[in-house]
Amino acid sequence: MEVVGALVVILAIFALIVLSSAIKVLREYERGVIFRLGRLMDQKGPGLILLIPFIDRMVKIDLRTITLNIPPQEVITRDNVPTSVNAVCYFRVIDPNRAITDVENFLVATSQISQTSLRAVLGKAELDEILAERERLNESLQKIIDEQTEPWGVKVTTVEIKDVEIPEQMQRAMARQAEAERERRAKIINSEGEYQAAEKLTQAADIISRNPASLQLRYLQTLLEISGNQNSTVIFPLPMDLISAFQSNMKDLPSVLARTDNPSNPGYIKPTPTPAPAPEDTEKEPGE
């Protein structure tokens, strides 16, 4: 009886092993590539998969997008600047059969072809292009890598350049260049502002010159603005028309004086004599 019981246990364990190798369950994003006695059969999945024990072998493939980090690559740009660039690559398997049969390890192969393509593409670009035109370089990398992985049943959807490391000496040179560029822009903006202000002042002067009263109002407004500061000294500008009137009167003054001093002129004014002061009467006292 003990022998029979041990045999039953062995048969049960063997049956479980056979069932576990014959029944497979694949998720929605998984596919199974079936090999029967070494020969490729049709892919199966998702759901319940039945295999012939010890005859069929299944290789499971994940159809989800895979994120591949491309390690930093030492690149010398076209303008001879050494840089270290890393990137990230997004791809997925679209043909499980070719991904298994046409390449030994599609993940390693995609990683290697991404590294070589990154060095090749960035080596043809200048440093300014790598820093400013990443979108164009990303599209170029994606197209090149996808063309090389397409025979493997791998579709590269996106390639993004992450970090660009440049030498510290080059960073200082770029900082000086950026500072000089900003100073140039500031000077240009300042010059344009002064030019526009001069144009507006010229237009305002033309408008004010048409009416002298507006100039006086501008004087009063300026005085009102200056008077807000108690420590300021205000110099009031006189209108030129008042000064010109005084100047014309001063020019006529010598002729008027000559006319009034000459007795032969019709406008002679006879001077009025000034009466002499009366003598004081003093009374003498007797005895003087």
VOGU-3710 file (C-alpha; in Angstrom, 3 decimals, decimal comma):
1> mevvgalvvi> 0,000/0,000/0,000  2,796/2,383/0,742  4,273/1,799/-2,689  0,904/2,405/-4,347  0,426/5,640/-2,388  3,874/6,886/-3,355  3,164/6,069/-6,997  -0,103/7,996/-6,902  1,652/11,024/-5,462  4,319/10,862/-8,176
11> laifalivls> 1,670/10,591/-10,900  -0,220/13,549/-9,450  2,900/15,694/-9,396  3,703/14,675/-12,972  0,140/15,518/-14,083  0,440/18,964/-12,497  3,715/19,576/-14,279  2,196/18,549/-17,595  -0,851/20,743/-17,093  1,235/23,736/-16,083
21> saikvlreye> 3,330/23,403/-19,221  0,296/22,832/-21,455  -1,947/25,653/-20,187  -0,840/29,282/-20,454  -2,750/32,495/-19,870  -1,627/35,655/-21,714  -2,658/39,203/-20,787  -4,123/41,680/-23,241  -0,750/43,288/-23,980  1,099/39,952/-24,355
31> rgvifrlgrl> 1,558/37,648/-27,304  3,052/34,143/-27,474  5,338/32,993/-30,280  4,927/29,210/-30,561  7,727/26,869/-31,655  6,745/23,236/-32,309  9,743/20,968/-32,397  11,841/24,019/-33,246  9,635/25,203/-36,074  7,882/28,580/-35,901
41> mdqkgpglil> 4,123/28,353/-35,591  1,573/31,122/-35,554  1,540/33,552/-32,652  -1,229/33,262/-30,105  -2,899/35,373/-27,458  -4,272/36,963/-25,493  -6,283/34,616/-23,270  -5,989/30,902/-22,607  -3,340/29,065/-24,639  -3,105/25,268/-24,895
51> lipfidrmvk> 0,275/23,753/-25,731  1,411/20,241/-26,422  3,632/19,291/-23,494  7,310/18,707/-24,281  6,654/19,525/-27,949  5,573/23,174/-28,048  7,627/26,001/-26,611  6,256/29,498/-26,202  8,205/32,792/-26,083  6,257/35,614/-24,466
61> idlrtitlni> 6,467/39,109/-26,026  5,292/42,355/-24,409  3,593/44,715/-26,872  3,639/47,776/-24,605  5,878/50,750/-25,306  9,333/50,233/-23,835  11,367/53,127/-22,437  15,052/52,752/-23,268  17,606/55,036/-21,619  20,543/55,698/-23,927
71> ppqevitrdn> 23,664/56,146/-21,760  25,797/59,305/-22,138  27,787/59,343/-25,361  30,993/61,307/-25,936  30,378/63,350/-29,072  32,618/65,845/-30,895  30,429/68,310/-32,761  31,126/69,684/-36,213  32,679/72,821/-34,694  35,076/70,632/-32,620
81> vptsvnavcy> 33,387/71,003/-29,227  33,498/67,867/-27,025  30,129/67,141/-25,423  28,454/64,356/-23,486  24,890/63,666/-24,587  22,318/61,185/-23,329  18,843/60,484/-24,639  15,751/58,361/-24,188  14,129/56,145/-26,808  10,520/54,905/-26,874
91> frvidpnrai> 9,726/51,854/-28,986  7,387/48,858/-29,110  7,188/45,496/-30,841  4,714/45,415/-33,705  5,653/41,984/-35,125  6,473/39,426/-32,410  7,519/36,757/-34,900  10,254/38,887/-36,494  11,325/40,266/-33,108  12,146/36,712/-32,022
101> tdvenflvat> 13,416/35,127/-35,212  15,247/37,994/-36,992  17,355/39,285/-34,076  18,867/37,555/-31,078  17,831/40,171/-28,499  15,801/43,052/-29,897  16,188/45,107/-26,705  20,000/45,031/-26,759  20,068/45,541/-30,527  17,827/48,587/-30,314
111> sqisqtslra> 19,982/50,039/-27,532  23,186/49,619/-29,535  21,792/51,059/-32,745  20,411/54,028/-30,773  23,841/54,804/-29,294  25,640/54,676/-32,645  22,953/56,756/-34,346  23,126/59,357/-31,572  26,872/59,800/-32,036  26,571/59,908/-35,826
121> vlgkaeldei> 23,791/62,490/-35,980  25,128/64,832/-33,308  28,641/64,618/-34,739  27,345/66,309/-37,907  25,720/69,195/-36,016  27,217/72,253/-34,371  26,890/72,984/-30,678  24,402/75,801/-31,254  22,198/73,455/-33,267  22,257/70,820/-30,511
131> laererlnes> 21,192/73,418/-27,947  18,644/75,298/-30,048  17,314/72,786/-32,609  16,648/69,689/-30,535  13,278/69,069/-32,117  14,784/68,709/-35,585  17,564/66,447/-34,272  15,037/64,320/-32,382  13,044/63,776/-35,560  16,181/62,874/-37,467
141> lqkiideqte> 17,247/60,364/-34,803  13,802/58,793/-34,694  13,723/58,356/-38,458  17,218/56,829/-38,664  16,742/54,397/-35,768  13,287/53,362/-36,956  14,579/52,554/-40,430  17,201/50,214/-38,949  14,880/48,474/-36,463  11,965/48,052/-38,870
151> pwgvkvttve> 13,243/44,649/-40,199  13,176/43,377/-36,609  9,489/44,176/-36,142  10,329/47,051/-33,771  8,718/50,476/-34,186  10,579/53,460/-32,715  8,005/56,142/-31,893  10,041/58,874/-30,165  13,658/59,787/-29,461  14,386/62,709/-27,110
161> ikdveipeqm> 17,754/64,257/-26,270  17,845/64,716/-22,494  21,049/66,381/-21,309  23,934/68,051/-23,115  27,063/68,482/-20,995  29,790/70,801/-22,267  33,189/71,675/-20,733  33,270/74,323/-18,008  35,559/76,556/-20,057  33,068/76,525/-22,896
171> qramarqaea> 30,266/77,345/-20,472  32,106/80,471/-19,331  32,695/81,508/-22,941  29,012/81,038/-23,728  28,069/83,062/-20,647  30,292/85,942/-21,805  28,793/85,737/-25,258  25,257/85,829/-23,872  26,137/88,794/-21,650  27,594/90,716/-24,605
181> ererrakiin> 24,519/89,939/-26,679  22,207/91,226/-23,958  24,253/94,417/-23,610  24,008/94,937/-27,359  20,244/94,510/-27,253  19,969/96,887/-24,297  21,923/99,583/-26,150  19,794/99,155/-29,249  16,579/99,372/-27,233  17,862/102,450/-25,398
191> segeyqaaek> 18,798/104,138/-28,676  15,417/103,343/-30,183  13,713/104,761/-27,095  15,699/108,000/-27,330  14,951/108,261/-31,045  11,216/107,787/-30,473  11,282/110,293/-27,579  13,040/112,843/-29,809  10,412/112,351/-32,498  7,581/112,858/-30,006
201> ltqaadiisr> 9,250/115,961/-28,544  9,636/117,408/-32,030  5,965/116,791/-32,761  4,968/118,315/-29,418  7,131/121,395/-30,097  5,485/121,846/-33,483  2,026/121,665/-31,936  2,886/124,054/-29,075  4,513/126,581/-31,415  1,208/127,067/-33,227
211> npaslqlryl> -0,369/128,648/-30,145  1,755/130,708/-27,692  -0,834/130,264/-24,944  -0,178/126,519/-24,895  3,492/127,252/-24,187  2,500/129,350/-21,152  0,262/126,552/-19,916  3,172/124,181/-20,260  5,309/126,562/-18,150  2,673/126,574/-15,422
221> qtlleisgnq> 2,351/122,802/-15,469  6,125/122,428/-15,150  6,168/124,836/-12,198  3,411/122,822/-10,528  5,448/119,635/-10,907  8,621/121,267/-9,571  6,882/122,847/-6,585  6,121/119,435/-5,148  9,705/119,273/-3,849  10,295/121,686/-0,959
231> nstvifplpm> 14,064/121,745/-1,449  13,848/122,911/-5,052  14,516/126,438/-6,295  12,055/127,661/-8,897  13,178/130,107/-11,592  10,093/131,589/-13,228  10,576/132,181/-16,961  9,131/135,479/-18,220  7,217/135,475/-21,501  9,150/136,980/-24,363
241> dlisafqsnm> 6,274/139,233/-25,420  6,434/141,140/-22,111  10,174/141,639/-22,416  9,816/142,830/-26,000  7,241/145,432/-24,895  9,648/146,840/-22,294  12,434/146,864/-24,828  10,373/148,905/-27,296  9,498/151,445/-24,561  13,156/151,784/-23,558
251> kdlpsvlart> 14,087/152,495/-27,163  11,583/155,450/-27,287  12,708/156,936/-23,948  15,658/159,092/-25,260  13,476/160,763/-27,900  10,781/161,527/-25,350  13,280/163,093/-22,960  14,818/165,208/-25,726  11,371/166,450/-26,764  10,347/167,514/-23,278
261> dnpsnpgyik> 13,639/169,315/-22,479  13,819/171,513/-25,605  11,710/174,746/-25,284  11,266/174,894/-29,047  9,493/171,519/-29,212  5,702/171,499/-29,071  5,783/169,009/-26,253  8,040/171,183/-24,064  7,077/171,146/-20,445  8,004/174,279/-18,541
271> ptptpapape> 9,486/173,448/-15,203  7,635/174,833/-12,233  9,854/176,971/-9,971  10,177/175,808/-6,459  9,288/178,570/-3,925  12,082/179,566/-1,563  11,552/178,861/2,086  10,320/181,862/4,167  12,864/183,431/6,595  12,280/182,714/10,190
281> dtekepge> 11,331/185,715/12,380  13,330/185,874/15,537  12,517/188,215/18,341  15,408/189,800/20,077  15,090/190,233/23,763  16,106/193,519/25,332  19,648/193,692/26,239  21,023/191,886/23,280
//
